[in-house]
Amino acid sequence: MVHFEDARALILVDAVDLGAEPGTLRAFSLDEVTEAPGGTPFSLHDLGVMPMLRLARKLQRCPPVVRFVGVQPERFDQGDRLTPAVEAAVPKAVDMVMQELQRLTG
């Protein structure tokens, strides 16, 4: 939490199980995830991101704006290469992050 507690915003990019076709991208807010029935409707790559952000929010150390850009992987195994569908989505993911930054900074 120390690494982002003074930030005005946080954008996380990761593989997310959206239940969609590989390479599908989606941007969403922390509230969209935490207010979903059952907690989290999809995996955030099993990195424990959500518990950390929930704790940061309770301790009032969470940035006021938290956004996610998620890409649907073909599989969730460990590897050092992106699958073709995910690799093809990278430029679009960069565009989404840039749009989020533009929206946040006006």
Steps between C-alpha positions, in 0.01 A plus 500: 500500500791732562568514126169660409351655811588856391387448141200686363410203281603142434460309173565126511543295183483122520354179368141471622252217458216690336336186365558643152698422186881513544632849435179670614572819695291668765556806719323515835518672836572367846138567592378284211702211642430546870128560452451192282286225655731248663794739513694450180329371187833411343853416600760774512774250418493362855754756623308611806441845351143533624569419867789748495284775348212430738739528796654818359151646464408409860823659622430807284823444308346416166523753218165670439486356148584137423447368148575163346573410140455127465575271209345156465784246465477172313627328814625596845814290515842648566711578199735752355312558175167653418258299292423648156155626610641677805797638308261642241305672781805680647479811277129532578576460872759779475237718331254425781758596764576822312126577480467440875796731566353766275163469675666528841723794415258685272 
